[in-house]
Amino acid sequence: MSFVGDIVGGILGTDDAADAQINAANQQQQLAQDIYEQQKELLDPFVQFGTGLIGQLGQAMNPIDREATLAQYYQSPEYQMQSQQARGQQLAASEATGGLGSTTTGNALSSIAPQLGQNYLSQQYAQQMDQFNKLMGGVNLGLGAAGGQTSAMGQMGSNVSNAIGQAGAAQAGSAMAPGQLLGQLGGMALGGFMGGGF
């Protein structure tokens, strides 16, 4: 009778061990999920910030319409002010040197508008490049955070997969234990029978 009690105790002990292993695997799964959620919460603002800039980055990549930009500039108060100032300086210099009515003065005055226009376009290109670089920095910040989230998700998936495997192995071991013990009992009984013990 003690032998049967040992077998029953072994079966129950195997079930307890399997339950403990399954419980540990479940806790491991939950811990992996909690860590992932914390990382995601920390990185989400950066991902959203970078993602929100993608449309603006696309716009900053559009080429400047030179004709439209210059037409708008030549109608602006900024151009009027700069043009008057440049003409005044040129006329004052020509008057001081005695070449007020010269061809050189006429050529210098006629070059003011194109020169101001080219300067304005150069400023616009520089501003566009500066804006593009700032936007690209923000998008890269978001991209880095998204990469961090992807890495955390992969690590969580690996941890959860391992925990599920451990739980499955524990359940399988627990399910097989009674059969193994009964097989041992049968082997012992058969050995006793063959040995003339019965």
C-alpha atoms as one frame of an Amber mdcrd trajectory, in Angstrom:
protein
   0.000   0.000   0.000   2.929   2.305   0.699   4.108   1.759  -2.871   0.728
   2.910  -4.296   0.821   5.900  -1.960   4.257   6.812  -3.299   2.916   6.663
  -6.855  -0.091   8.858  -6.021   2.189  11.251  -4.150   4.527  11.369  -7.143
   1.642  12.183  -9.459   0.394  14.932  -7.150   3.918  16.303  -6.703   4.374
  16.399 -10.471   1.119  18.352 -10.790   2.280  20.842  -8.118   5.613  21.332
  -9.860   3.882  21.825 -13.220   1.486  24.350 -11.687   4.403  26.272 -10.180
   6.244  26.271 -13.519   3.119  27.410 -15.379   2.579  30.164 -12.786   6.202
  31.326 -13.200   5.837  31.316 -17.001   2.646  33.376 -16.737   4.421  35.891
 -14.485   7.272  36.059 -17.001   4.776  36.793 -19.775   3.147  39.539 -17.717
   6.502  41.095 -16.823   7.538  41.129 -20.495   4.222  42.777 -21.399   4.590
  45.384 -18.630   8.150  46.285 -19.685   7.068  46.610 -23.319   4.123  48.847
 -22.382   6.412  51.112 -20.329   8.909  51.411 -23.193   6.122  52.084 -25.669
   4.653  54.784 -23.419   8.054  56.486 -23.132   8.769  56.356 -26.889   5.271
  57.123 -28.250   5.601  60.939 -28.037   8.811  60.821 -30.088   7.273  58.515
 -32.685   4.210  60.757 -32.986   6.379  63.890 -33.206   8.499  62.432 -36.012
   5.505  60.999 -37.849   3.728  64.354 -37.682   6.616  66.020 -39.539   6.664
  63.669 -42.534   4.122  65.712 -44.528   6.002  68.943 -43.893   9.244  67.258
 -44.896   7.672  66.300 -48.220   6.627  69.911 -48.789  10.102  71.172 -47.948
  11.476  68.918 -50.684   9.404  70.624 -53.385  11.509  72.861 -55.620  11.032
  76.604 -55.339   9.044  78.100 -58.227  11.573  80.770 -59.194   9.237  82.723
 -61.459   6.367  82.910 -58.990   8.722  83.649 -56.086  10.411  86.517 -57.946
   7.084  87.952 -59.152   5.842  88.011 -55.572   9.098  89.510 -54.335   9.114
  92.312 -56.941   5.626  93.331 -55.754   6.588  93.348 -52.096   7.339  96.368
 -49.865  10.667  94.711 -49.054  11.774  94.935 -52.699  10.557  98.525 -53.025
  12.551  99.576 -49.988  15.735  97.707 -51.015  15.485  98.937 -54.605  15.089
 102.573 -53.575  17.985 102.290 -51.182  20.273 100.690 -53.816  19.276 103.282
 -56.467  19.903 106.139 -54.032  23.337 104.808 -53.181  24.238 104.290 -56.856
  23.069 107.780 -57.855  24.928 109.385 -54.953  28.133 107.580 -55.932  27.720
 108.543 -59.610  27.054 112.153 -58.716  30.122 112.265 -56.478  32.343 110.941
 -59.276  30.758 113.081 -62.001  29.279 110.196 -63.946  25.611 110.815 -63.234
  24.464 110.526 -66.851  26.970 107.891 -67.940  26.288 104.487 -69.433  28.006
 102.924 -66.440  25.473 104.506 -64.114  22.607 103.348 -66.325  23.964  99.800
 -66.385  24.464  99.799 -62.623  20.877 100.993 -62.053  19.426  98.396 -64.410
  21.290  95.590 -62.638  19.728  96.376 -59.252  16.472  94.427 -59.776  18.125
  91.199 -61.036  20.750  91.383 -58.306  18.151  91.870 -55.567  16.064  89.077
 -57.091  18.996  86.642 -57.092  19.832  87.565 -53.512  16.208  86.949 -52.529
  16.171  83.531 -54.270  19.408  82.570 -52.521  17.842  83.467 -49.182  14.765
  81.402 -50.027  16.904  78.374 -50.948  18.891  78.739 -47.715  15.689  78.975
 -45.656  14.256  75.947 -47.442  17.410  73.919 -46.758  17.426  74.995 -43.118
  13.760  74.013 -42.766  14.428  70.679 -44.474  17.337  69.912 -42.118  15.260
  70.759 -39.042  12.369  68.605 -40.246  14.725  65.764 -41.129  16.150  65.897
 -37.607  12.656  65.603 -36.151  11.710  62.757 -38.485  14.957  60.928 -37.596
  14.139  61.369 -33.917  10.785  59.672 -34.516  12.402  56.985 -36.666  14.870
  56.171 -33.893  12.054  55.914 -31.360  10.075  53.668 -33.721  13.144  51.451
 -34.014  13.320  51.278 -30.225   9.675  50.235 -30.087  10.247  47.583 -32.748
  13.209  46.198 -30.802  11.193  46.154 -27.570   8.333  44.399 -29.353  10.702
  41.755 -30.726  12.212  41.183 -27.284   8.756  40.902 -25.749   7.724  38.421
 -28.443  10.798  36.306 -27.735  10.219  36.404 -23.967   6.533  35.543 -24.294
   7.312  32.731 -26.728   9.838  31.268 -24.282   7.362  31.565 -21.402   4.636
  29.855 -23.432   7.081  27.077 -24.351   7.993  26.583 -20.694   4.343  26.471
 -19.681   3.597  23.985 -22.452   6.512  21.772 -21.415   5.315  21.859 -17.806
   1.787  20.916 -18.842   3.060  18.126 -21.068   5.302  16.818 -18.294   2.413
  16.912 -15.859   0.141  15.073 -18.289   2.764  12.404 -18.984   3.758  11.828
 -15.343   0.805   9.591 -14.371   1.368   7.401 -17.415   5.088   7.127 -16.685
   4.433   6.238 -13.067   1.781   3.712 -14.012   4.189   2.262 -16.571   6.784
   1.918 -13.851   4.194   0.299 -11.601   3.262  -2.114 -14.377   6.907  -2.899
 -14.998   7.445  -3.563 -11.351   4.361  -5.747 -11.201   5.443  -7.659 -14.303
   8.908  -8.042 -12.850   7.407  -9.367  -9.644   5.197 -11.749 -11.585   8.079
 -12.976 -13.727  10.245 -13.337 -10.686   7.604 -15.389  -8.945   6.770 -12.699
  -6.457   3.021 -13.128  -6.979
